[in-house]
Amino acid sequence: MVEWVDTPFREIVHIETGNLDSNQAVESGQYPFFTCSPETLRIDTYAFDTEAVLLAGNNANGIFPVKYYKGKFNAYQRTYVITPRDSQLLDCIYLYYQIQLLTHQLREFSIGTATRFLTRGILDDLLIPLPPLLTQHAIARILGTLDDKIELNRQMNATLEAMARAIFQSWFVDFDPVRAKAEGRQPAGMDAATAALFPSEFEEVDGREVPRGWGVETLDEIAENIRRPINPDQVDPDTPYIGLEHMPQRSIALCEWGSASTVESGKFAFRKNEFLFGKLRPYFHKVGIAPVDGVCSTDILIINPKNDSWASYVMCCISSNEFVEFANQGSDGTKMPRSSWSAMKKYQIVIPSKDIIVRFNSSILPLFENINANIHESRTLAQIRDALLPKLMSGEIRIDNNLF
């Protein structure tokens, strides 16, 4: 049997860094821009066109994000771009998972106080076990398949959310079904029974043009802020905890959470399927659906519909760009602005008929349920991957290469 050989980085990889400042990112850039942040930014230029592992070279909390990418990209000046010296000796995806496994060591080896740094010397001296190339391919295939499914779930959730937003925008902002009927057309993509629920004319209400028979109210007419204060000593340490750091930007899919064992101050209790809105620096656009029961930071508002039939409408409303901008404009403070329910509840909304709201909710709620189901599936897959990772990468679990 061919032995696994512990091999220093300097012998098997090339290490480069990017040349850009992180503030050179652009929101809709053509290429990925890898920085020391867990988030991948975008940029309009590329300096690399290769298969590589991207490793953060510094981080304030001593956690160094690791990513894999193949294609054109750019990198921050403190991001390490790591590539195999010989693809016949080292599989790049295998390398990616080995570096992931080394993240705890990297934290120990890093230097600095307020910000922790990884130097070239630290990386050059790292040792990784190197099995035969076919074994590397097999390990990469197993772990990569799990990550591919997790990524597919993430993309599916983004699509489901986009579908919900598009329908909300069409029905309650642009009033497309009403405009179509006013012009004598059948509303696009809508069955006859649903189309019949919409009026075919507009009228002015409080100086605003809305479909005939609809009203204009403020958000607090249909939604409320739930406050369930809870002390740390009242919480089971294993209770899920969601802080702002766990909430992604511009995504209602809350895939990450910690545990209440880290909680030291008062929090709010939330329940599964309630809506969470990050009120600290609301322009970060952190709004999502709670996938579990748990506790959250007091910088997160818990918002519920007053009636279950309004659930999908409320979620689509408070996660819209227009509402987040309204919350931002009404926030207090300069360096650390915070919005409040007293300001947010004044947001104006249109009130359609009950039949339309029921139909909208029955159409959108399954999309949200699928998003939560995908989240839980991905977490299960991630647990399987994380359990397999050290065993596969150490050779504790041996693989029959003939199976791949």
C-alpha positions as a Markdown table, in Angstrom:
| # | Residue | x | y | z |
|---|---|---|---|---|
| 1 | Met | 0.0 | 0.0 | 0.0 |
| 2 | Val | 1.3 | 3.5 | -0.9 |
| 3 | Glu | 1.8 | 5.5 | 2.2 |
| 4 | Trp | 0.4 | 9.0 | 2.8 |
| 5 | Val | 3.4 | 11.4 | 3.1 |
| 6 | Asp | 3.3 | 14.6 | 5.1 |
| 7 | Thr | 4.5 | 17.2 | 2.8 |
| 8 | Pro | 5.3 | 20.9 | 3.4 |
| 9 | Phe | 3.4 | 23.5 | 1.5 |
| 10 | Arg | 6.6 | 25.0 | 0.0 |
| 11 | Glu | 7.2 | 21.9 | -2.0 |
| 12 | Ile | 3.8 | 21.4 | -3.6 |
| 13 | Val | 2.1 | 24.8 | -4.1 |
| 14 | His | 2.7 | 28.3 | -5.5 |
| 15 | Ile | 1.5 | 31.2 | -3.3 |
| 16 | Glu | 0.7 | 34.6 | -4.7 |
| 17 | Thr | -1.4 | 37.5 | -3.4 |
| 18 | Gly | -3.7 | 40.0 | -5.1 |
| 19 | Asn | -2.8 | 43.6 | -5.6 |
| 20 | Leu | -6.1 | 45.5 | -4.9 |
| 21 | Asp | -7.7 | 47.3 | -2.0 |
| 22 | Ser | -11.1 | 45.9 | -1.0 |
| 23 | Asn | -12.8 | 49.2 | -1.6 |
| 24 | Gln | -12.2 | 48.7 | -5.3 |
| 25 | Ala | -15.2 | 46.2 | -5.4 |
| 26 | Val | -18.3 | 47.2 | -7.4 |
| 27 | Glu | -21.7 | 45.8 | -6.7 |
| 28 | Ser | -22.5 | 44.2 | -10.0 |
| 29 | Gly | -18.9 | 43.5 | -11.2 |
| 30 | Gln | -18.3 | 40.9 | -13.9 |
| 31 | Tyr | -15.8 | 38.8 | -11.9 |
| 32 | Pro | -15.5 | 37.4 | -8.3 |
| 33 | Phe | -13.3 | 39.5 | -6.0 |
| 34 | Phe | -11.8 | 37.6 | -3.1 |
| 35 | Thr | -10.9 | 39.5 | 0.0 |
| 36 | Cys | -10.4 | 38.5 | 3.7 |
| 37 | Ser | -14.2 | 38.6 | 4.2 |
| 38 | Pro | -16.3 | 35.5 | 4.2 |
| 39 | Glu | -18.4 | 37.3 | 1.5 |
| 40 | Thr | -17.2 | 37.1 | -2.1 |
| 41 | Leu | -17.4 | 40.6 | -3.7 |
| 42 | Arg | -17.5 | 41.5 | -7.4 |
| 43 | Ile | -15.2 | 43.6 | -9.6 |
| 44 | Asp | -14.9 | 44.5 | -13.3 |
| 45 | Thr | -11.3 | 43.4 | -13.8 |
| 46 | Tyr | -9.5 | 40.1 | -13.4 |
| 47 | Ala | -5.8 | 39.3 | -12.6 |
| 48 | Phe | -6.1 | 35.6 | -12.4 |
| 49 | Asp | -7.5 | 32.9 | -14.7 |
| 50 | Thr | -6.8 | 29.6 | -12.9 |
| 51 | Glu | -8.0 | 27.0 | -10.5 |
| 52 | Ala | -7.0 | 28.1 | -7.0 |
| 53 | Val | -7.6 | 28.1 | -3.3 |
| 54 | Leu | -8.2 | 31.6 | -1.8 |
| 55 | Leu | -7.1 | 32.0 | 1.8 |
| 56 | Ala | -7.6 | 35.2 | 3.8 |
| 57 | Gly | -4.2 | 36.6 | 5.0 |
| 58 | Asn | -5.6 | 38.6 | 7.9 |
| 59 | Asn | -8.7 | 38.7 | 10.0 |
| 60 | Ala | -9.8 | 40.5 | 13.2 |
| 61 | Asn | -11.3 | 37.4 | 14.9 |
| 62 | Gly | -8.5 | 35.0 | 13.9 |
| 63 | Ile | -10.8 | 33.1 | 11.5 |
| 64 | Phe | -9.4 | 32.9 | 8.0 |
| 65 | Pro | -12.0 | 32.2 | 5.3 |
| 66 | Val | -11.0 | 29.6 | 2.7 |
| 67 | Lys | -12.6 | 29.4 | -0.8 |
| 68 | Tyr | -12.1 | 27.4 | -4.0 |
| 69 | Tyr | -12.6 | 28.9 | -7.4 |
| 70 | Lys | -11.8 | 28.0 | -11.0 |
| 71 | Gly | -11.9 | 30.7 | -13.7 |
| 72 | Lys | -11.3 | 34.5 | -13.9 |
| 73 | Phe | -11.1 | 36.4 | -10.7 |
| 74 | Asn | -9.3 | 39.1 | -8.7 |
| 75 | Ala | -8.0 | 39.3 | -5.2 |
| 76 | Tyr | -7.3 | 41.7 | -2.3 |
| 77 | Gln | -3.7 | 42.4 | -1.6 |
| 78 | Arg | -3.7 | 40.3 | 1.6 |
| 79 | Thr | -5.6 | 37.4 | 0.1 |
| 80 | Tyr | -3.4 | 34.4 | -0.7 |
| 81 | Val | -3.9 | 32.7 | -4.1 |
| 82 | Ile | -2.7 | 29.1 | -3.7 |
| 83 | Thr | -2.3 | 26.8 | -6.7 |
| 84 | Pro | -0.7 | 23.3 | -7.1 |
| 85 | Arg | 2.8 | 23.3 | -8.5 |
| 86 | Asp | 2.0 | 20.1 | -10.3 |
| 87 | Ser | -1.5 | 19.0 | -11.1 |
| 88 | Gln | -0.3 | 15.4 | -11.5 |
| 89 | Leu | 0.8 | 15.5 | -7.8 |
| 90 | Leu | -1.8 | 17.6 | -6.1 |
| 91 | Asp | -5.5 | 17.9 | -6.7 |
| 92 | Cys | -6.6 | 21.5 | -6.2 |
| 93 | Ile | -10.0 | 20.6 | -4.6 |
| 94 | Tyr | -8.2 | 18.1 | -2.3 |
| 95 | Leu | -5.9 | 21.0 | -1.3 |
| 96 | Tyr | -9.0 | 23.2 | -0.6 |
| 97 | Tyr | -10.4 | 20.7 | 1.9 |
| 98 | Gln | -7.0 | 20.1 | 3.5 |
| 99 | Ile | -6.6 | 23.9 | 4.1 |
| 100 | Gln | -10.2 | 23.9 | 5.5 |
| 101 | Leu | -9.1 | 21.2 | 8.0 |
| 102 | Leu | -6.1 | 23.4 | 9.0 |
| 103 | Thr | -8.1 | 26.5 | 9.9 |
| 104 | His | -7.8 | 25.9 | 13.7 |
| 105 | Gln | -4.0 | 25.5 | 13.3 |
| 106 | Leu | -3.9 | 28.7 | 11.3 |
| 107 | Arg | -5.5 | 30.6 | 14.1 |
| 108 | Glu | -2.9 | 29.2 | 16.5 |
| 109 | Phe | 0.0 | 30.0 | 14.2 |
| 110 | Ser | -1.2 | 33.5 | 13.2 |
| 111 | Ile | 0.5 | 36.6 | 14.6 |
| 112 | Gly | -0.7 | 40.0 | 15.8 |
| 113 | Thr | -3.0 | 41.3 | 18.4 |
| 114 | Ala | -6.1 | 43.3 | 17.3 |
| 115 | Thr | -5.8 | 41.8 | 13.8 |
| 116 | Arg | -4.4 | 38.3 | 13.3 |
| 117 | Phe | -2.0 | 37.7 | 10.3 |
| 118 | Leu | -0.8 | 34.7 | 8.3 |
| 119 | Thr | 2.7 | 35.2 | 6.9 |
| 120 | Arg | 4.3 | 33.4 | 3.9 |
| 121 | Gly | 6.6 | 31.7 | 6.4 |
| 122 | Ile | 3.7 | 30.2 | 8.3 |
| 123 | Leu | 2.1 | 28.9 | 5.2 |
| 124 | Asp | 5.4 | 27.5 | 3.7 |
| 125 | Asp | 5.9 | 25.4 | 6.9 |
| 126 | Leu | 2.4 | 23.8 | 6.9 |
| 127 | Leu | 2.3 | 20.1 | 6.4 |
| 128 | Ile | -0.5 | 18.2 | 4.7 |
| 129 | Pro | -0.8 | 14.5 | 4.2 |
| 130 | Leu | -0.4 | 13.6 | 0.5 |
| 131 | Pro | -2.0 | 10.4 | -0.7 |
| 132 | Pro | -1.8 | 9.1 | -4.3 |
| 133 | Leu | -3.5 | 11.3 | -6.8 |
| 134 | Leu | -6.4 | 8.9 | -7.5 |
| 135 | Thr | -7.1 | 8.9 | -3.8 |
| 136 | Gln | -7.1 | 12.7 | -3.7 |
| 137 | His | -9.5 | 12.8 | -6.7 |
| 138 | Ala | -11.9 | 10.4 | -4.8 |
| 139 | Ile | -11.8 | 12.4 | -1.6 |
| 140 | Ala | -12.4 | 15.6 | -3.5 |
| 141 | Arg | -15.4 | 13.9 | -5.3 |
| 142 | Ile | -17.0 | 12.8 | -2.1 |
| 143 | Leu | -16.7 | 16.1 | -0.3 |
| 144 | Gly | -17.3 | 18.2 | -3.4 |
| 145 | Thr | -20.6 | 16.3 | -4.1 |
| 146 | Leu | -21.9 | 17.3 | -0.7 |
| 147 | Asp | -20.8 | 20.9 | -1.2 |
| 148 | Asp | -22.3 | 21.0 | -4.7 |
| 149 | Lys | -25.7 | 20.0 | -3.2 |
| 150 | Ile | -25.4 | 22.7 | -0.5 |
| 151 | Glu | -24.6 | 25.3 | -3.2 |
| 152 | Leu | -27.5 | 24.0 | -5.4 |
| 153 | Asn | -29.9 | 24.5 | -2.4 |
| 154 | Arg | -28.5 | 28.0 | -1.9 |
| 155 | Gln | -29.2 | 28.8 | -5.6 |
| 156 | Met | -32.6 | 27.3 | -5.4 |
| 157 | Asn | -33.4 | 29.4 | -2.4 |
| 158 | Ala | -32.3 | 32.6 | -4.2 |
| 159 | Thr | -34.6 | 31.6 | -7.1 |
| 160 | Leu | -37.6 | 30.9 | -4.8 |
| 161 | Glu | -37.0 | 34.3 | -3.1 |
| 162 | Ala | -36.8 | 36.1 | -6.5 |
| 163 | Met | -40.1 | 34.4 | -7.6 |
| 164 | Ala | -41.8 | 35.7 | -4.4 |
| 165 | Arg | -40.5 | 39.2 | -4.8 |
| 166 | Ala | -41.5 | 39.3 | -8.5 |
| 167 | Ile | -45.1 | 38.3 | -7.8 |
| 168 | Phe | -45.3 | 40.8 | -4.9 |
| 169 | Gln | -43.9 | 43.6 | -7.1 |
| 170 | Ser | -46.3 | 42.7 | -9.9 |
| 171 | Trp | -49.4 | 42.5 | -7.8 |
| 172 | Phe | -49.0 | 45.2 | -5.1 |
| 173 | Val | -46.5 | 47.7 | -6.4 |
| 174 | Asp | -46.7 | 47.8 | -10.2 |
| 175 | Phe | -50.4 | 46.6 | -10.3 |
| 176 | Asp | -49.8 | 44.6 | -13.5 |
| 177 | Pro | -53.0 | 42.5 | -13.3 |
| 178 | Val | -55.1 | 45.7 | -12.9 |
| 179 | Arg | -53.3 | 47.5 | -15.7 |
| 180 | Ala | -53.7 | 44.5 | -18.0 |
| 181 | Lys | -57.5 | 44.3 | -17.3 |
| 182 | Ala | -57.9 | 48.0 | -17.8 |
| 183 | Glu | -56.4 | 47.6 | -21.3 |
| 184 | Gly | -58.6 | 44.6 | -22.0 |
| 185 | Arg | -55.8 | 42.0 | -21.7 |
| 186 | Gln | -55.6 | 38.8 | -19.7 |
| 187 | Pro | -53.0 | 39.3 | -16.9 |
| 188 | Ala | -49.8 | 37.4 | -18.0 |
| 189 | Gly | -49.1 | 34.1 | -16.3 |
| 190 | Met | -52.3 | 34.2 | -14.2 |
| 191 | Asp | -55.2 | 31.8 | -14.2 |
| 192 | Ala | -58.7 | 33.2 | -14.9 |
| 193 | Ala | -59.9 | 32.6 | -11.3 |
| 194 | Thr | -57.1 | 34.7 | -9.8 |
| 195 | Ala | -57.4 | 37.4 | -12.5 |
| 196 | Ala | -61.1 | 37.7 | -11.7 |
| 197 | Leu | -60.2 | 38.9 | -8.1 |
| 198 | Phe | -58.5 | 42.0 | -9.4 |
| 199 | Pro | -60.4 | 45.2 | -10.4 |
| 200 | Ser | -60.0 | 46.7 | -13.9 |
| 201 | Glu | -59.8 | 50.4 | -12.8 |
| 202 | Phe | -57.8 | 52.7 | -10.6 |
| 203 | Glu | -58.9 | 55.4 | -8.2 |
| 204 | Glu | -57.1 | 58.0 | -6.0 |
| 205 | Val | -56.9 | 57.3 | -2.3 |
| 206 | Asp | -55.0 | 59.8 | 0.0 |
| 207 | Gly | -53.4 | 61.3 | -3.1 |
| 208 | Arg | -52.2 | 57.9 | -4.4 |
| 209 | Glu | -53.4 | 56.0 | -7.4 |
| 210 | Val | -54.5 | 52.5 | -6.3 |
| 211 | Pro | -56.7 | 49.8 | -7.8 |
| 212 | Arg | -60.4 | 50.6 | -7.3 |
| 213 | Gly | -61.7 | 49.3 | -3.9 |
| 214 | Trp | -58.2 | 49.0 | -2.4 |
| 215 | Gly | -57.1 | 51.1 | 0.6 |
| 216 | Val | -54.0 | 52.8 | 1.8 |
| 217 | Glu | -52.8 | 52.1 | 5.4 |
| 218 | Thr | -49.6 | 51.9 | 7.4 |
| 219 | Leu | -47.7 | 48.7 | 8.1 |
| 220 | Asp | -48.9 | 48.5 | 11.8 |
| 221 | Glu | -52.4 | 47.9 | 10.4 |
| 222 | Ile | -51.3 | 44.3 | 9.5 |
| 223 | Ala | -48.1 | 43.7 | 11.4 |
| 224 | Glu | -46.7 | 44.0 | 14.9 |
| 225 | Asn | -43.3 | 43.9 | 16.7 |
| 226 | Ile | -43.1 | 41.0 | 19.1 |
| 227 | Arg | -41.0 | 41.5 | 22.2 |
| 228 | Arg | -40.2 | 38.5 | 24.4 |
| 229 | Pro | -37.3 | 39.5 | 26.6 |
| 230 | Ile | -35.3 | 36.7 | 28.1 |
| 231 | Asn | -32.3 | 36.5 | 30.4 |
| 232 | Pro | -29.3 | 34.3 | 29.6 |
| 233 | Asp | -29.7 | 32.1 | 32.6 |
| 234 | Gln | -33.2 | 31.2 | 31.4 |
| 235 | Val | -32.0 | 29.8 | 28.2 |
| 236 | Asp | -30.8 | 26.2 | 27.5 |
| 237 | Pro | -27.2 | 26.5 | 26.2 |
| 238 | Asp | -28.1 | 24.5 | 23.1 |
| 239 | Thr | -30.9 | 26.9 | 22.1 |
| 240 | Pro | -30.2 | 28.4 | 18.6 |
| 241 | Tyr | -29.0 | 31.9 | 18.7 |
| 242 | Ile | -29.2 | 34.4 | 15.8 |
| 243 | Gly | -27.1 | 37.6 | 15.8 |
| 244 | Leu | -26.6 | 40.1 | 13.0 |
| 245 | Glu | -23.4 | 38.2 | 12.1 |
| 246 | His | -25.5 | 35.2 | 11.2 |
| 247 | Met | -27.9 | 37.1 | 8.9 |
| 248 | Pro | -26.8 | 37.3 | 5.2 |
| 249 | Gln | -27.4 | 40.5 | 3.3 |
| 250 | Arg | -30.3 | 40.6 | 0.8 |
| 251 | Ser | -31.4 | 37.1 | 1.5 |
| 252 | Ile | -34.3 | 35.9 | 3.6 |
| 253 | Ala | -32.8 | 32.4 | 3.9 |
| 254 | Leu | -31.2 | 32.3 | 7.4 |
| 255 | Cys | -28.8 | 29.4 | 7.0 |
| 256 | Glu | -26.5 | 30.1 | 9.9 |
| 257 | Trp | -27.0 | 30.3 | 13.7 |
| 258 | Gly | -25.0 | 29.8 | 16.8 |
| 259 | Ser | -25.9 | 28.6 | 20.3 |
| 260 | Ala | -27.1 | 30.4 | 23.3 |
| 261 | Ser | -24.1 | 29.1 | 25.2 |
| 262 | Thr | -22.3 | 32.2 | 24.0 |
| 263 | Val | -25.0 | 34.6 | 25.1 |
| 264 | Glu | -24.1 | 36.9 | 28.0 |
| 265 | Ser | -26.8 | 39.6 | 27.9 |
| 266 | Gly | -30.5 | 39.9 | 27.6 |
| 267 | Lys | -32.0 | 38.7 | 24.3 |
| 268 | Phe | -35.4 | 38.2 | 22.6 |
| 269 | Ala | -37.0 | 34.8 | 22.1 |
| 270 | Phe | -38.4 | 34.1 | 18.6 |
| 271 | Arg | -40.4 | 31.2 | 17.1 |
| 272 | Lys | -40.0 | 29.3 | 13.9 |
| 273 | Asn | -41.3 | 31.2 | 10.8 |
| 274 | Glu | -41.4 | 34.6 | 12.5 |
| 275 | Phe | -39.7 | 37.4 | 10.6 |
| 276 | Leu | -36.4 | 38.9 | 11.8 |
| 277 | Phe | -35.3 | 42.4 | 10.8 |
| 278 | Gly | -31.8 | 43.7 | 11.6 |
| 279 | Lys | -32.4 | 47.3 | 12.9 |
| 280 | Leu | -28.7 | 48.2 | 13.5 |
| 281 | Arg | -27.4 | 49.8 | 10.3 |
| 282 | Pro | -30.5 | 48.7 | 8.4 |
| 283 | Tyr | -28.9 | 49.6 | 5.1 |
| 284 | Phe | -27.1 | 46.2 | 5.4 |
| 285 | His | -30.5 | 44.8 | 4.4 |
| 286 | Lys | -30.6 | 41.9 | 6.9 |
| 287 | Val | -34.1 | 40.4 | 6.9 |
| 288 | Gly | -35.1 | 36.8 | 7.0 |
| 289 | Ile | -37.5 | 34.0 | 8.1 |
| 290 | Ala | -36.6 | 32.2 | 11.3 |
| 291 | Pro | -36.0 | 28.5 | 10.4 |
| 292 | Val | -36.1 | 27.4 | 14.1 |
| 293 | Asp | -37.2 | 28.5 | 17.5 |
| 294 | Gly | -34.5 | 30.4 | 19.3 |
| 295 | Val | -33.2 | 33.7 | 20.7 |
| 296 | Cys | -31.8 | 36.7 | 18.9 |
| 297 | Ser | -29.9 | 39.9 | 19.5 |
| 298 | Thr | -31.8 | 42.9 | 20.7 |
| 299 | Asp | -30.6 | 44.6 | 17.5 |
| 300 | Ile | -33.0 | 42.4 | 15.7 |
| 301 | Leu | -36.8 | 43.1 | 15.5 |
| 302 | Ile | -39.2 | 40.3 | 15.5 |
| 303 | Ile | -42.1 | 41.2 | 13.2 |
| 304 | Asn | -45.3 | 39.1 | 12.8 |
| 305 | Pro | -48.4 | 39.5 | 10.8 |
| 306 | Lys | -51.5 | 40.2 | 12.9 |
| 307 | Asn | -53.4 | 37.7 | 10.8 |
| 308 | Asp | -51.8 | 34.5 | 9.3 |
| 309 | Ser | -53.2 | 35.3 | 5.9 |
| 310 | Trp | -51.0 | 38.4 | 5.7 |
| 311 | Ala | -47.8 | 36.5 | 6.4 |
| 312 | Ser | -46.4 | 36.4 | 2.8 |
| 313 | Tyr | -47.3 | 40.0 | 2.2 |
| 314 | Val | -45.6 | 41.2 | 5.3 |
| 315 | Met | -42.4 | 39.2 | 4.6 |
| 316 | Cys | -42.2 | 40.5 | 1.0 |
| 317 | Cys | -42.9 | 44.0 | 2.2 |
| 318 | Ile | -40.3 | 44.3 | 5.0 |
| 319 | Ser | -37.6 | 42.6 | 2.9 |
| 320 | Ser | -38.1 | 44.9 | -0.1 |
| 321 | Asn | -35.5 | 47.5 | -1.1 |
| 322 | Glu | -38.1 | 50.2 | -0.7 |
| 323 | Phe | -38.9 | 49.3 | 2.9 |
| 324 | Val | -35.3 | 48.8 | 3.9 |
| 325 | Glu | -34.5 | 52.3 | 2.5 |
| 326 | Phe | -37.5 | 53.7 | 4.5 |
| 327 | Ala | -36.2 | 52.1 | 7.7 |
| 328 | Asn | -32.8 | 53.4 | 7.0 |
| 329 | Gln | -34.1 | 57.0 | 6.5 |
| 330 | Gly | -35.9 | 56.8 | 9.8 |
| 331 | Ser | -33.0 | 55.5 | 11.8 |
| 332 | Asp | -31.3 | 57.4 | 14.6 |
| 333 | Gly | -27.6 | 57.8 | 15.1 |
| 334 | Thr | -24.6 | 58.4 | 12.8 |
| 335 | Lys | -21.9 | 55.9 | 13.2 |
| 336 | Met | -24.2 | 53.1 | 14.4 |
| 337 | Pro | -27.7 | 54.1 | 13.1 |
| 338 | Arg | -30.6 | 52.1 | 14.4 |
| 339 | Ser | -34.1 | 52.0 | 13.1 |
| 340 | Ser | -37.1 | 51.3 | 15.3 |
| 341 | Trp | -40.6 | 49.8 | 15.0 |
| 342 | Ser | -42.1 | 53.1 | 16.0 |
| 343 | Ala | -40.6 | 54.6 | 12.7 |
| 344 | Met | -41.0 | 51.5 | 10.6 |
| 345 | Lys | -44.7 | 50.9 | 11.4 |
| 346 | Lys | -45.6 | 54.1 | 9.6 |
| 347 | Tyr | -44.6 | 52.7 | 6.2 |
| 348 | Gln | -47.5 | 53.1 | 3.8 |
| 349 | Ile | -48.9 | 50.0 | 2.1 |
| 350 | Val | -51.8 | 49.2 | -0.1 |
| 351 | Ile | -54.6 | 47.0 | 1.3 |
| 352 | Pro | -56.2 | 44.7 | -1.4 |
| 353 | Ser | -59.2 | 42.6 | -0.9 |
| 354 | Lys | -59.1 | 39.6 | 1.5 |
| 355 | Asp | -59.6 | 37.2 | -1.4 |
| 356 | Ile | -56.4 | 38.5 | -3.1 |
| 357 | Ile | -54.4 | 38.3 | 0.1 |
| 358 | Val | -55.5 | 34.8 | 0.7 |
| 359 | Arg | -54.6 | 33.8 | -2.9 |
| 360 | Phe | -51.2 | 35.5 | -2.6 |
| 361 | Asn | -50.4 | 33.8 | 0.7 |
| 362 | Ser | -51.4 | 30.4 | -0.7 |
| 363 | Ser | -49.1 | 31.0 | -3.7 |
| 364 | Ile | -46.1 | 32.3 | -1.8 |
| 365 | Leu | -46.1 | 30.4 | 1.5 |
| 366 | Pro | -45.0 | 27.1 | -0.1 |
| 367 | Leu | -42.0 | 29.0 | -1.6 |
| 368 | Phe | -40.9 | 30.1 | 1.9 |
| 369 | Glu | -41.5 | 26.6 | 3.3 |
| 370 | Asn | -39.3 | 25.1 | 0.6 |
| 371 | Ile | -36.6 | 27.7 | 1.5 |
| 372 | Asn | -36.6 | 26.5 | 5.1 |
| 373 | Ala | -36.6 | 22.9 | 4.0 |
| 374 | Asn | -33.5 | 23.5 | 1.9 |
| 375 | Ile | -31.8 | 25.2 | 4.8 |
| 376 | His | -32.3 | 22.2 | 7.1 |
| 377 | Glu | -31.2 | 19.8 | 4.4 |
| 378 | Ser | -28.0 | 21.8 | 3.7 |
| 379 | Arg | -27.2 | 21.9 | 7.4 |
| 380 | Thr | -27.5 | 18.1 | 7.6 |
| 381 | Leu | -25.3 | 17.7 | 4.5 |
| 382 | Ala | -22.7 | 20.1 | 6.1 |
| 383 | Gln | -22.7 | 18.1 | 9.3 |
| 384 | Ile | -22.0 | 14.9 | 7.3 |
| 385 | Arg | -19.3 | 16.7 | 5.3 |
| 386 | Asp | -17.7 | 18.0 | 8.5 |
| 387 | Ala | -17.8 | 14.6 | 10.1 |
| 388 | Leu | -16.2 | 13.0 | 7.1 |
| 389 | Leu | -13.6 | 15.7 | 6.4 |
| 390 | Pro | -11.0 | 14.8 | 9.1 |
| 391 | Lys | -11.4 | 11.1 | 8.7 |
| 392 | Leu | -11.0 | 11.2 | 4.9 |
| 393 | Met | -8.1 | 13.7 | 5.0 |
| 394 | Ser | -6.2 | 11.7 | 7.6 |
| 395 | Gly | -6.7 | 8.4 | 5.8 |
| 396 | Glu | -8.7 | 7.0 | 8.8 |
| 397 | Ile | -11.4 | 6.2 | 6.2 |
| 398 | Arg | -9.8 | 4.5 | 3.2 |
| 399 | Ile | -11.4 | 4.7 | -0.2 |
| 400 | Asp | -11.6 | 2.2 | -3.0 |
| 401 | Asn | -10.4 | 4.3 | -5.9 |
| 402 | Asn | -12.1 | 1.9 | -8.3 |
| 403 | Leu | -15.5 | 3.3 | -7.2 |
| 404 | Phe | -14.7 | 6.7 | -8.7 |
